[in-house]
Amino acid sequence: MTFASTDTYIATEDLTVAVNAAVTLERPLLVKGEPGTGKTELARQVAQALGMEIIEWHIKSTTRAQQGLYEYDAVSRLRDSQLGDERVHDVANYIRKGKLWQAFEAGERVVLLIDEIDKADIEFPNDLLQELDRMEFHVYETGETVRAAHRPVVIITSNNEKELPDAFLRRCFFHYIRFPDMEVMKAIVEVHHPGIKERLLTTALTQFYEIREQAGLKKKPSTSEVLDWLKLLLAEDLDADDLRRDATTALPRLHGALLKNEQDVHLFERLAFMARRER
């Protein structure tokens, strides 16, 4: 089985090649790209296309690598010992399996998503090197070794907020999701909003790319944001003529779906002010 675009996800040729190469090599696929370019959704679509279950591990700033393996709940064991609970005699009752453990013990091959790895501490990727390389780890409390019955397809996403260690990068197949051009974006929109009028779509996307290319913009709108914007335009039953902008305003209609901070809104308001002064 190989991965390709699905009915709900448009994958470029280079992305398709990267996914299938990582699956063939049995290496983790490290996917980078702007937020909102479909990195997390990619893992779900890969699982669907390959007919596999997906196990998702969403990383936070406080997440530790050990949590992906297992956690030993010593506090609960101490409490149970004070209450005279018989469970206290078996330490296995206090071992909480992490996402890697769940993926390793699955009865068939699964997709393991490690989402936004760059949110964690810089040592987080290094702490997972051996486990992802050897597909096994040791549980010190019980003395057992957990080995992957079926090597999972590992997909790791990063928003490039911090550099990842070289030793970690060497073990991954890397792909950067470039921001889609106009033609690819039209194909993506057709998946989410089938039958949208060509003139409205072209006008809206032209404005969208003009906004993204505006110098001084703090946060460029992403794919997910343009899809939300188009959904609003369709809900309001607007057409291409309704999107026309003149010198009185440089802001697009329903701009709150695209511009997500006051600095960027003020930037376009200043552009409109300067345009009016020059008239």
Contacts in CASP RR format, 6 or more apart in sequence:
PFRMAT RR
TARGET T0000
AUTHOR 0000-0000-0000
METHOD contacts of the structure
MODEL  1
MTFASTDTYIATEDLTVAVNAAVTLERPLLVKGEPGTGKTELARQVAQAL
GMEIIEWHIKSTTRAQQGLYEYDAVSRLRDSQLGDERVHDVANYIRKGKL
WQAFEAGERVVLLIDEIDKADIEFPNDLLQELDRMEFHVYETGETVRAAH
RPVVIITSNNEKELPDAFLRRCFFHYIRFPDMEVMKAIVEVHHPGIKERL
LTTALTQFYEIREQAGLKKKPSTSEVLDWLKLLLAEDLDADDLRRDATTA
LPRLHGALLKNEQDVHLFERLAFMARRER
1 49 0 8 1.000
1 50 0 8 1.000
1 51 0 8 1.000
2 20 0 8 1.000
2 23 0 8 1.000
3 11 0 8 1.000
3 16 0 8 1.000
3 19 0 8 1.000
3 20 0 8 1.000
3 23 0 8 1.000
3 45 0 8 1.000
3 46 0 8 1.000
3 49 0 8 1.000
3 50 0 8 1.000
4 11 0 8 1.000
4 16 0 8 1.000
4 49 0 8 1.000
5 11 0 8 1.000
5 16 0 8 1.000
6 45 0 8 1.000
6 48 0 8 1.000
6 49 0 8 1.000
7 191 0 8 1.000
8 45 0 8 1.000
8 191 0 8 1.000
9 41 0 8 1.000
9 42 0 8 1.000
9 45 0 8 1.000
9 191 0 8 1.000
10 180 0 8 1.000
10 184 0 8 1.000
10 187 0 8 1.000
10 188 0 8 1.000
10 191 0 8 1.000
11 19 0 8 1.000
11 42 0 8 1.000
11 45 0 8 1.000
12 178 0 8 1.000
12 180 0 8 1.000
12 184 0 8 1.000
14 175 0 8 1.000
15 42 0 8 1.000
15 175 0 8 1.000
15 177 0 8 1.000
18 29 0 8 1.000
18 31 0 8 1.000
18 173 0 8 1.000
18 174 0 8 1.000
18 175 0 8 1.000
19 29 0 8 1.000
19 42 0 8 1.000
19 46 0 8 1.000
19 175 0 8 1.000
21 173 0 8 1.000
22 28 0 8 1.000
22 29 0 8 1.000
22 153 0 8 1.000
22 155 0 8 1.000
22 173 0 8 1.000
23 29 0 8 1.000
23 50 0 8 1.000
23 153 0 8 1.000
25 173 0 8 1.000
26 151 0 8 1.000
27 154 0 8 1.000
27 171 0 8 1.000
27 172 0 8 1.000
27 173 0 8 1.000
28 114 0 8 1.000
28 132 0 8 1.000
28 154 0 8 1.000
28 155 0 8 1.000
28 156 0 8 1.000
28 171 0 8 1.000
28 172 0 8 1.000
28 173 0 8 1.000
29 153 0 8 1.000
29 154 0 8 1.000
29 155 0 8 1.000
29 156 0 8 1.000
29 172 0 8 1.000
29 173 0 8 1.000
29 175 0 8 1.000
30 156 0 8 1.000
30 157 0 8 1.000
30 158 0 8 1.000
30 164 0 8 1.000
30 169 0 8 1.000
30 172 0 8 1.000
30 173 0 8 1.000
30 174 0 8 1.000
30 175 0 8 1.000
31 39 0 8 1.000
31 42 0 8 1.000
31 155 0 8 1.000
31 156 0 8 1.000
31 157 0 8 1.000
31 158 0 8 1.000
31 175 0 8 1.000
31 176 0 8 1.000
31 177 0 8 1.000
32 39 0 8 1.000
32 157 0 8 1.000
32 158 0 8 1.000
32 159 0 8 1.000
32 160 0 8 1.000
32 174 0 8 1.000
32 175 0 8 1.000
32 176 0 8 1.000
32 177 0 8 1.000
33 39 0 8 1.000
33 158 0 8 1.000
33 159 0 8 1.000
33 160 0 8 1.000
33 176 0 8 1.000
33 177 0 8 1.000
33 178 0 8 1.000
34 159 0 8 1.000
34 177 0 8 1.000
34 179 0 8 1.000
34 220 0 8 1.000
34 222 0 8 1.000
35 159 0 8 1.000
35 222 0 8 1.000
36 222 0 8 1.000
36 223 0 8 1.000
36 224 0 8 1.000
36 225 0 8 1.000
37 177 0 8 1.000
37 179 0 8 1.000
37 180 0 8 1.000
37 222 0 8 1.000
37 223 0 8 1.000
38 177 0 8 1.000
38 223 0 8 1.000
38 224 0 8 1.000
39 115 0 8 1.000
39 157 0 8 1.000
39 177 0 8 1.000
40 113 0 8 1.000
40 115 0 8 1.000
40 157 0 8 1.000
42 155 0 8 1.000
42 157 0 8 1.000
42 177 0 8 1.000
43 54 0 8 1.000
43 56 0 8 1.000
43 111 0 8 1.000
43 113 0 8 1.000
43 115 0 8 1.000
43 155 0 8 1.000
43 157 0 8 1.000
44 54 0 8 1.000
44 113 0 8 1.000
46 52 0 8 1.000
46 111 0 8 1.000
46 153 0 8 1.000
46 155 0 8 1.000
47 53 0 8 1.000
47 54 0 8 1.000
47 110 0 8 1.000
47 111 0 8 1.000
47 153 0 8 1.000
50 111 0 8 1.000
50 153 0 8 1.000
52 108 0 8 1.000
52 109 0 8 1.000
52 110 0 8 1.000
52 111 0 8 1.000
52 153 0 8 1.000
53 106 0 8 1.000
53 108 0 8 1.000
53 110 0 8 1.000
53 111 0 8 1.000
54 110 0 8 1.000
54 111 0 8 1.000
54 112 0 8 1.000
54 113 0 8 1.000
55 99 0 8 1.000
55 102 0 8 1.000
55 103 0 8 1.000
55 106 0 8 1.000
55 110 0 8 1.000
55 111 0 8 1.000
55 112 0 8 1.000
55 113 0 8 1.000
55 152 0 8 1.000
56 99 0 8 1.000
56 113 0 8 1.000
56 115 0 8 1.000
57 68 0 8 1.000
57 98 0 8 1.000
57 99 0 8 1.000
57 100 0 8 1.000
57 112 0 8 1.000
57 113 0 8 1.000
57 114 0 8 1.000
57 115 0 8 1.000
58 115 0 8 1.000
58 116 0 8 1.000
59 114 0 8 1.000
59 115 0 8 1.000
59 116 0 8 1.000
59 117 0 8 1.000
59 119 0 8 1.000
59 120 0 8 1.000
59 124 0 8 1.000
60 119 0 8 1.000
60 120 0 8 1.000
61 119 0 8 1.000
61 120 0 8 1.000
61 121 0 8 1.000
63 119 0 8 1.000
63 120 0 8 1.000
63 124 0 8 1.000
64 120 0 8 1.000
64 121 0 8 1.000
64 124 0 8 1.000
64 127 0 8 1.000
65 120 0 8 1.000
65 123 0 8 1.000
65 124 0 8 1.000
65 127 0 8 1.000
65 128 0 8 1.000
66 127 0 8 1.000
67 98 0 8 1.000
68 98 0 8 1.000
68 99 0 8 1.000
68 100 0 8 1.000
68 101 0 8 1.000
69 98 0 8 1.000
69 100 0 8 1.000
69 101 0 8 1.000
69 131 0 8 1.000
69 137 0 8 1.000
69 139 0 8 1.000
69 146 0 8 1.000
70 95 0 8 1.000
70 96 0 8 1.000
70 97 0 8 1.000
70 98 0 8 1.000
70 101 0 8 1.000
70 139 0 8 1.000
71 95 0 8 1.000
71 96 0 8 1.000
71 98 0 8 1.000
72 91 0 8 1.000
72 94 0 8 1.000
72 95 0 8 1.000
72 96 0 8 1.000
72 141 0 8 1.000
73 94 0 8 1.000
73 95 0 8 1.000
73 96 0 8 1.000
74 94 0 8 1.000
76 94 0 8 1.000
77 88 0 8 1.000
77 91 0 8 1.000
77 93 0 8 1.000
77 94 0 8 1.000
80 87 0 8 1.000
80 88 0 8 1.000
81 88 0 8 1.000
87 93 0 8 1.000
91 141 0 8 1.000
91 142 0 8 1.000
92 142 0 8 1.000
94 141 0 8 1.000
95 139 0 8 1.000
95 141 0 8 1.000
95 142 0 8 1.000
97 105 0 8 1.000
99 112 0 8 1.000
99 114 0 8 1.000
100 112 0 8 1.000
100 128 0 8 1.000
100 131 0 8 1.000
100 137 0 8 1.000
101 137 0 8 1.000
101 146 0 8 1.000
103 110 0 8 1.000
103 112 0 8 1.000
103 148 0 8 1.000
103 152 0 8 1.000
104 135 0 8 1.000
104 136 0 8 1.000
104 146 0 8 1.000
104 147 0 8 1.000
104 148 0 8 1.000
104 149 0 8 1.000
104 152 0 8 1.000
105 146 0 8 1.000
105 149 0 8 1.000
106 149 0 8 1.000
106 150 0 8 1.000
106 152 0 8 1.000
107 149 0 8 1.000
107 150 0 8 1.000
108 150 0 8 1.000
109 150 0 8 1.000
109 151 0 8 1.000
109 152 0 8 1.000
109 153 0 8 1.000
110 150 0 8 1.000
110 152 0 8 1.000
110 153 0 8 1.000
111 152 0 8 1.000
111 153 0 8 1.000
111 154 0 8 1.000
111 155 0 8 1.000
112 152 0 8 1.000
112 153 0 8 1.000
112 154 0 8 1.000
112 155 0 8 1.000
113 155 0 8 1.000
113 156 0 8 1.000
113 157 0 8 1.000
114 154 0 8 1.000
114 155 0 8 1.000
114 156 0 8 1.000
114 157 0 8 1.000
115 157 0 8 1.000
116 157 0 8 1.000
116 158 0 8 1.000
116 159 0 8 1.000
117 124 0 8 1.000
117 125 0 8 1.000
117 156 0 8 1.000
117 157 0 8 1.000
117 158 0 8 1.000
117 164 0 8 1.000
118 158 0 8 1.000
118 159 0 8 1.000
118 160 0 8 1.000
118 161 0 8 1.000
118 162 0 8 1.000
118 164 0 8 1.000
119 159 0 8 1.000
119 161 0 8 1.000
122 162 0 8 1.000
122 165 0 8 1.000
125 164 0 8 1.000
125 165 0 8 1.000
125 168 0 8 1.000
126 165 0 8 1.000
126 167 0 8 1.000
126 168 0 8 1.000
128 168 0 8 1.000
129 167 0 8 1.000
129 168 0 8 1.000
129 171 0 8 1.000
130 137 0 8 1.000
131 137 0 8 1.000
132 154 0 8 1.000
132 171 0 8 1.000
133 171 0 8 1.000
135 147 0 8 1.000
135 148 0 8 1.000
135 151 0 8 1.000
136 145 0 8 1.000
136 146 0 8 1.000
136 147 0 8 1.000
136 148 0 8 1.000
137 145 0 8 1.000
137 146 0 8 1.000
138 144 0 8 1.000
138 145 0 8 1.000
138 146 0 8 1.000
139 145 0 8 1.000
139 146 0 8 1.000
156 172 0 8 1.000
158 164 0 8 1.000
179 212 0 8 1.000
179 223 0 8 1.000
180 188 0 8 1.000
180 223 0 8 1.000
182 205 0 8 1.000
182 209 0 8 1.000
185 205 0 8 1.000
185 223 0 8 1.000
185 226 0 8 1.000
186 201 0 8 1.000
186 205 0 8 1.000
188 223 0 8 1.000
188 227 0 8 1.000
189 196 0 8 1.000
189 201 0 8 1.000
189 205 0 8 1.000
189 226 0 8 1.000
189 227 0 8 1.000
189 230 0 8 1.000
190 196 0 8 1.000
192 227 0 8 1.000
192 230 0 8 1.000
192 231 0 8 1.000
193 227 0 8 1.000
193 230 0 8 1.000
193 231 0 8 1.000
193 234 0 8 1.000
196 230 0 8 1.000
196 234 0 8 1.000
197 239 0 8 1.000
197 240 0 8 1.000
199 239 0 8 1.000
199 240 0 8 1.000
200 233 0 8 1.000
200 238 0 8 1.000
200 239 0 8 1.000
200 240 0 8 1.000
200 243 0 8 1.000
201 230 0 8 1.000
202 240 0 8 1.000
203 240 0 8 1.000
203 243 0 8 1.000
204 226 0 8 1.000
204 229 0 8 1.000
204 230 0 8 1.000
204 233 0 8 1.000
204 240 0 8 1.000
204 243 0 8 1.000
205 226 0 8 1.000
207 243 0 8 1.000
207 245 0 8 1.000
207 252 0 8 1.000
208 221 0 8 1.000
208 226 0 8 1.000
208 229 0 8 1.000
208 258 0 8 1.000
211 217 0 8 1.000
211 220 0 8 1.000
211 221 0 8 1.000
211 252 0 8 1.000
211 258 0 8 1.000
211 259 0 8 1.000
212 220 0 8 1.000
212 221 0 8 1.000
214 267 0 8 1.000
214 268 0 8 1.000
214 271 0 8 1.000
216 267 0 8 1.000
217 264 0 8 1.000
217 267 0 8 1.000
218 261 0 8 1.000
218 263 0 8 1.000
218 264 0 8 1.000
219 259 0 8 1.000
219 260 0 8 1.000
219 261 0 8 1.000
219 264 0 8 1.000
221 229 0 8 1.000
221 258 0 8 1.000
221 259 0 8 1.000
221 260 0 8 1.000
225 257 0 8 1.000
225 258 0 8 1.000
225 260 0 8 1.000
226 258 0 8 1.000
228 257 0 8 1.000
229 252 0 8 1.000
229 254 0 8 1.000
229 257 0 8 1.000
229 258 0 8 1.000
232 254 0 8 1.000
232 257 0 8 1.000
233 243 0 8 1.000
233 253 0 8 1.000
233 254 0 8 1.000
236 254 0 8 1.000
238 253 0 8 1.000
242 253 0 8 1.000
243 252 0 8 1.000
243 253 0 8 1.000
245 251 0 8 1.000
245 252 0 8 1.000
247 272 0 8 1.000
247 275 0 8 1.000
247 276 0 8 1.000
247 279 0 8 1.000
248 272 0 8 1.000
248 276 0 8 1.000
249 268 0 8 1.000
249 272 0 8 1.000
250 268 0 8 1.000
250 269 0 8 1.000
250 271 0 8 1.000
250 272 0 8 1.000
250 275 0 8 1.000
251 259 0 8 1.000
251 265 0 8 1.000
251 268 0 8 1.000
251 269 0 8 1.000
251 272 0 8 1.000
252 258 0 8 1.000
255 265 0 8 1.000
255 268 0 8 1.000
259 265 0 8 1.000
259 268 0 8 1.000
END
